[in-house]
Amino acid sequence: MQEKVITTSFDSLGLKAELLRAVTEQGYTQPTPIQAQAIPVVLAGKDLLGAAQTGTGKTAGFTLPLLQLLGSKANGSHSPARHPVRALVITPTRELAAQVEESVRTYGKYVSLKSALVYGGVGMQPQVDALRRGVDILVATPGRLLDHVQQRTVDLRQVEILVLDEADRMLDMGFIHDIRKILALLPAKRQNLLFSATFPDEIRKLASAFMHSPVTVEVARRNTPAELVAQVAHPVDGARKRELLAHLVKTNDWKQVLVFVRTKHGANRLAQQLTREGVHADAIHGNKAQNARTRALNEFKDGRTRVLVATDIAARGLDIEALPHVVNYDLPHVAEDYVHRIGRTGRAGAEGEAVSFVSVEERPLMAAIERLMKRQVELKTIAGFEPGTRSANPSPEEPRRQRQPQRQRRPQQQQRQPQRHGQPRQQQRNGPQQRHGQPQHQRPQPRRDDHRRLPAPIAAEHEAQLREARARAAMDEPYEPQAQAQPRTEPRPEPRVSQRPPRRGFLLGGNK
Ligand code: AMP
């Protein structure tokens, strides 16, 4: 589809001086395409379906007109009763909620409206207090919002504008029922804005059920990360990925690197190991308390932490200005996630680099990614890290892995045998000295690379399960090969990305 070339200025969009002033202070000179198209539609009071990813400027696209609409009826009263929730923004993740609310405060600096943030993983009381003081614009994740509804600490009966941000992510994360419940609590007469990067059938069905003749704006494909971001893949043995990462960070003097791994425990472990090697790293994932996540993110943004190791869900919606390097330490099982990951860098035309570590088992995953992007990623071997070669400077744990093929048990065995011979697992992991007293370990064991003889996609999945089992064993946690979605309590489980059906492209038409 041919996209309209837009050369609008902020002044011509009909925004008030207070908002233009805040925008200018941000250094924005021109609206992004989603802003140019969405702002007049929202100001006109119409429902809007926006096909836009994070990184397109969509937050200002809905926040600015929303502030204007509510601001025209703002009151300076301090009475909570005069500040009912009039705009509700729902986001899938806490990080995105925090960023949206920050944008509301930034763009609303010169408008007298009150905003608040409500998400899980932190205490209810400060949120209850904030809600009691009166809130015009509430930014919330669905689960915690419903907790407040249940405790009658929030009243949504006066909501005039509803924004569903990253609706497809909400669907992926299993929030659709929560969303339906929330919709049922809102007044029927209201303005609805829905933003989504993709429009699977379920989103379309949802949208048609609650939106009124929405105007469609679509810009998301404009900034395909595949075009903006320099991409390279390094073939490397799985056991040497950490060493390669430390090598690249040190030799290239990378200052700010976002590293994606598949599991929360893998994230913790990698961050600890890198820090031990003198590369200051931290981890961000769904098992961390929200304040620890916020702190990790802030320290990374400030440059105090050099490497932030993240899982896909935790990194969703992260907005870090000019993030120069993204590393796919583990390739994602769903090719679309690769595109989301590398979209963290190269934003707004900034130069970014996405580096992928590809073990032999992950080659089918890389091939799927290339098919999705319809382009090849340059394959570059780093000298000294050629697959199949040993480290000249082995890490403390590499020899252990190489000398202990018997640790490649089936995941189910690990689950059934949390301890062997009465030894704590930590001791079991500690290497050769235990093996002398355990003759059964000398029995022929399956070769470490047996699984590589499996068909490639199965081998990759198998290897991923083994890796997760090992990581969990290291964290002393039971291994659940297919963790099921848990009931709604926050923090939310990170969904098994491999269970998500691949996404389709945009199905929306042009502007109506
Ligand atoms: P978003 O897609 O809303 O997460 O925005 C992505 C980034 O673009 C944020 O860092 C915004 O500060 C920035 N941004 C939003 N609007 C503009 C604009 N008109 N010009 C330049 N940067 C912008």
Residues whose N, C-alpha, C, O or C-beta is under 5 A from the ligand:
A	BS01	AMP	Y28 T29 Q30 P31 T32 Q53 T54 G55 T56 G57 K58 T59 A60 D319
